[in-house]
Amino acid sequence: MPTAANPKSMHKNRAGTISGIQPYPLTQNEFDILFKNEDFCWAYMERLRWPDGFICPKCGGKKEWQTDRGEIHCGVCHRETTVIAGTILHRTRLPLRTWIMAAWIVMRRRKKLNARLLQKELGVKNYETAWAMLQRLRKAIGKLDADWLRGTVAVYKTHINTAVGQTQSKSLVLMAIEDRGHKVGRIRLRHVPSCSGRNVRDFVRGSVKKGSTILTVKGFRYWASNWKDYTYSNIGKRNQWVQHVEASLKSWLNTTHNRKVAPSDLQSSLDEYAFHHNRNFVRNAGKLFRDLLRKLVDYPA
């Protein structure tokens, strides 16, 4: 496992280290320049968390100074904190650059990425370290703000094989998929305990823009009276894009998790799959990477 950076140098020159460099990298060379050492990484993350200057997470005070230990001391309530305190990265012992590199790998890799592959690409010694990092990154991916699905959206359900130890089970997943006629659009996925009307309505309202057309199957039709903000149409049979996403999702889960995804980990894996799928519709991958880093230092976690 890489050793943590010297805390006394974490915030050195944080006011000016990234001036003159674009706010997010688009190439590996730009990444290496923007995040060339720990000081640059801490300065960048501080600007993501506090773009208008430091704000104390406890009292909201803006007066601060750096301690000899490299922490930020609030001049109002005298609390000492860091940019990662109370976030997904709270109490990590890894260098911040390792986390940023991991996020860069997750964002750029279009094929499966499991803990073993992440361990190899980062060069960390322990599989457990890579696994824990991937879980935290998936949590951040799940927090990424996303635009509403819109237009014509197919809503369907599928069952995913899950396992706890040797016990096999099936977990219910709701899918919302933009139908763009000649191609599949963006998607949303949610693990739900049951296919109740409330679960379906909450999923649709949280995923699909009002005024859109919902394509649904006969089994969902009796909930249509509650979808007053949408028009709806019967799929009649499985929409071709529903079949495509369902098959692709199951194949990705099987290869990424070796057919052993636990129900408790399923939602984070669904978020990761949707993230990689929807990334194809994002024009600026660098901005998406920056947004992912911002979620890593969101407070509270």
C-alpha positions in Angstrom: 0.0 0.0 0.0 1.4 3.4 -0.9 2.4 5.5 2.1 0.4 8.7 2.9 1.8 12.0 2.0 3.6 14.2 4.6 0.7 16.1 6.2 2.9 19.2 6.8 3.1 19.7 3.0 -0.5 18.9 2.1 -1.6 22.5 1.8 1.6 24.3 0.9 1.1 27.1 -1.7 -2.6 26.0 -2.1 -3.6 29.4 -3.3 -1.6 29.4 -6.5 -0.6 25.9 -7.5 -3.2 25.4 -10.2 -3.4 28.9 -11.6 -3.0 29.1 -15.3 -4.0 25.4 -15.9 -7.3 24.4 -17.4 -9.8 23.3 -14.7 -10.0 19.6 -15.8 -7.7 17.3 -17.9 -8.7 15.9 -21.3 -5.6 13.8 -21.9 -3.1 11.8 -19.9 -0.5 14.5 -20.3 -2.8 17.2 -19.0 -3.7 14.9 -16.1 0.0 14.4 -15.2 0.5 18.2 -15.3 -2.5 19.1 -13.3 -1.9 16.4 -10.6 1.8 16.1 -10.7 2.3 15.8 -6.9 0.4 15.8 -3.6 0.4 19.6 -3.2 -1.2 20.1 -6.6 -3.8 17.4 -5.7 -4.8 18.9 -2.4 -4.9 22.4 -3.9 -7.2 21.2 -6.7 -9.6 19.4 -4.3 -9.8 22.3 -2.0 -10.9 24.5 -4.9 -13.6 21.9 -5.8 -14.9 21.8 -2.2 -14.5 25.5 -1.5 -14.6 27.4 -4.9 -15.2 30.7 -3.2 -12.8 30.2 -0.3 -12.7 28.1 2.8 -16.0 27.7 4.7 -15.8 25.9 8.1 -18.1 22.8 8.0 -18.9 23.3 11.7 -19.7 27.0 12.1 -19.5 28.4 8.5 -16.6 30.7 9.4 -14.3 31.9 6.6 -11.3 32.9 8.6 -8.6 30.2 8.5 -4.9 29.4 8.7 -2.7 26.4 8.2 -1.4 24.5 11.1 2.1 22.9 11.4 0.4 19.5 10.8 -1.0 20.7 7.5 -4.6 21.0 8.7 -6.9 24.0 8.3 -7.7 25.9 11.5 -10.9 27.8 11.7 -10.4 31.2 13.2 -13.9 31.4 14.5 -14.7 28.1 16.2 -11.1 26.8 16.2 -11.9 23.5 14.7 -9.1 21.9 12.7 -10.1 20.1 9.5 -9.0 19.0 6.0 -10.6 19.0 2.6 -11.4 15.3 3.0 -12.8 15.4 6.6 -16.4 14.1 6.7 -16.3 13.1 3.1 -16.2 9.7 1.2 -12.4 10.0 1.6 -12.5 10.6 5.4 -9.6 9.0 7.3 -8.1 7.5 4.2 -4.4 6.6 4.6 -3.7 6.6 0.8 -2.1 9.6 -0.9 -4.8 11.9 -2.5 -3.1 11.5 -5.9 -3.8 7.7 -5.7 -7.5 8.4 -5.3 -7.5 10.9 -8.1 -5.7 8.5 -10.4 -8.3 5.8 -9.5 -11.1 8.2 -10.4 -9.3 8.9 -13.7 -9.1 5.2 -14.4 -12.7 4.6 -13.6 -13.8 7.5 -15.8 -11.7 6.6 -18.8 -12.1 2.8 -18.8 -15.0 1.7 -21.0 -14.8 -2.0 -20.3 -15.3 -3.9 -17.1 -13.3 -2.7 -14.1 -13.1 -4.8 -11.0 -10.9 -4.5 -7.9 -8.2 -6.8 -9.4 -7.8 -4.7 -12.5 -7.8 -1.5 -10.4 -5.1 -2.9 -8.1 -3.0 -3.7 -11.2 -3.4 -0.3 -12.8 -2.8 1.6 -9.6 0.1 -0.6 -8.4 -1.3 -1.0 -4.9 -0.1 -4.1 -3.0 -3.3 -5.3 -1.4 -6.4 -6.5 -3.3 -8.5 -5.4 -0.3 -7.3 -1.8 -0.7 -8.3 -1.7 -4.3 -11.7 -3.3 -3.5 -12.4 -0.7 -0.7 -11.4 2.1 -3.1 -13.7 0.9 -5.8 -16.6 0.8 -3.3 -16.0 4.4 -2.3 -15.7 5.5 -5.9 -19.0 3.7 -6.8 -20.6 5.6 -3.9 -19.4 8.9 -5.4 -20.7 7.8 -8.9 -24.1 7.2 -7.3 -24.2 10.8 -6.1 -23.4 12.4 -9.5 -26.1 14.8 -10.5 -27.7 13.7 -13.8 -30.1 15.3 -16.2 -33.7 14.0 -16.5 -34.4 11.3 -19.0 -36.8 12.8 -21.6 -38.7 12.2 -24.8 -39.9 8.6 -25.1 -38.7 6.5 -22.1 -39.3 2.7 -21.7 -39.9 1.6 -18.1 -39.4 -2.1 -17.4 -38.2 -4.5 -14.7 -35.6 -7.2 -14.7 -34.2 -9.7 -12.2 -30.5 -9.9 -11.3 -28.8 -12.9 -9.8 -27.3 -12.0 -6.5 -25.5 -14.0 -3.8 -24.5 -13.8 -0.2 -21.9 -16.5 0.5 -23.4 -19.7 -1.0 -27.0 -18.4 -0.9 -28.3 -17.5 -4.3 -31.2 -15.1 -4.8 -32.8 -12.8 -7.4 -33.0 -9.0 -6.9 -35.5 -6.8 -8.6 -34.2 -3.9 -10.7 -36.3 -1.2 -12.4 -35.0 0.2 -15.7 -35.8 3.5 -17.4 -34.3 3.7 -21.0 -34.6 6.5 -23.5 -35.9 5.2 -26.8 -34.4 7.3 -29.5 -35.8 5.2 -32.3 -32.7 4.2 -34.1 -30.6 3.8 -31.0 -30.7 3.5 -27.2 -30.4 6.6 -25.2 -29.5 7.3 -21.6 -30.6 5.0 -18.8 -31.4 4.9 -15.1 -31.4 1.8 -12.9 -32.7 1.2 -9.4 -32.7 -1.8 -7.1 -36.1 -2.0 -5.3 -37.5 -4.5 -2.8 -40.7 -4.9 -4.7 -42.5 -3.8 -7.8 -45.1 -1.9 -6.0 -46.9 1.1 -7.5 -45.1 3.4 -5.1 -41.7 2.1 -5.9 -42.3 2.4 -9.6 -43.8 5.9 -9.4 -41.0 7.2 -7.2 -38.5 5.8 -9.7 -40.2 7.4 -12.7 -40.6 10.7 -10.9 -37.0 10.8 -9.9 -35.7 9.8 -13.3 -37.9 11.0 -16.1 -38.8 14.6 -17.0 -42.4 15.6 -16.7 -44.2 15.7 -20.0 -42.3 12.7 -21.4 -44.0 9.6 -22.9 -43.7 6.5 -20.8 -43.5 3.2 -22.7 -44.7 0.5 -20.3 -45.8 -3.1 -20.4 -49.3 -4.3 -19.5 -48.3 -5.3 -16.0 -47.5 -1.6 -15.2 -50.6 -0.2 -16.9 -52.8 0.0 -13.8 -50.4 2.6 -12.3 -50.8 4.8 -15.3 -53.6 6.8 -13.7 -51.2 8.0 -11.1 -48.7 9.3 -13.8 -50.6 12.5 -14.4 -47.4 14.3 -15.4 -46.7 11.9 -18.2 -48.4 10.4 -21.3 -48.0 6.6 -21.7 -48.1 3.9 -24.3 -48.0 0.2 -24.2 -44.8 -1.5 -25.3 -46.8 -4.6 -26.2 -43.7 -6.7 -26.3 -40.2 -6.1 -25.0 -38.7 -3.0 -26.5 -35.6 -3.8 -28.4 -33.5 -1.3 -26.4 -34.9 -2.8 -23.1 -33.6 -6.2 -24.3 -30.2 -4.7 -25.3 -29.7 -2.9 -22.0 -30.9 -5.9 -19.9 -28.5 -8.3 -21.7 -25.6 -5.9 -21.6 -26.1 -5.2 -17.8 -26.3 -8.8 -16.9 -23.2 -9.6 -18.9 -21.3 -6.7 -17.3 -22.3 -7.7 -13.8 -21.3 -11.4 -14.4 -17.8 -10.5 -15.7 -17.1 -7.6 -13.3 -18.3 -9.5 -10.1 -17.7 -13.1 -11.3 -21.4 -13.8 -10.8 -21.2 -13.0 -7.0 -22.6 -9.5 -6.6 -24.2 -9.1 -3.2 -27.7 -7.4 -2.9 -26.1 -4.8 -0.6 -23.6 -3.9 -3.4 -26.0 -4.1 -6.3 -27.1 -0.4 -6.4 -23.6 0.9 -6.5 -22.8 -1.5 -9.3 -25.9 -0.4 -11.2 -24.9 3.2 -10.8 -21.4 2.4 -12.2 -22.9 0.6 -15.2 -25.3 3.5 -15.9 -22.4 6.0 -15.4 -20.3 4.3 -18.1 -23.3 3.9 -20.4 -24.5 7.5 -20.1 -20.9 8.8 -20.5 -21.3 8.1 -24.3 -23.8 11.0 -24.4 -21.5 13.4 -22.5 -19.6 15.8 -24.8 -17.0 16.8 -22.2 -15.4 13.9 -20.5 -13.1 16.1 -18.6 -15.9 18.0 -16.9 -17.5 14.6 -15.9 -14.2 13.6 -14.3 -14.1 16.9 -12.4 -17.7 16.4 -11.2 -16.7 12.9 -10.0 -13.8 14.4 -8.0 -16.2 17.0 -6.5 -18.5 14.2 -5.2 -15.5 12.6 -3.5 -15.1 15.8 -1.3 -18.8 16.5 -0.9 -19.7 17.3 2.7 -21.3 15.5 4.4 -20.5 12.2 2.8 
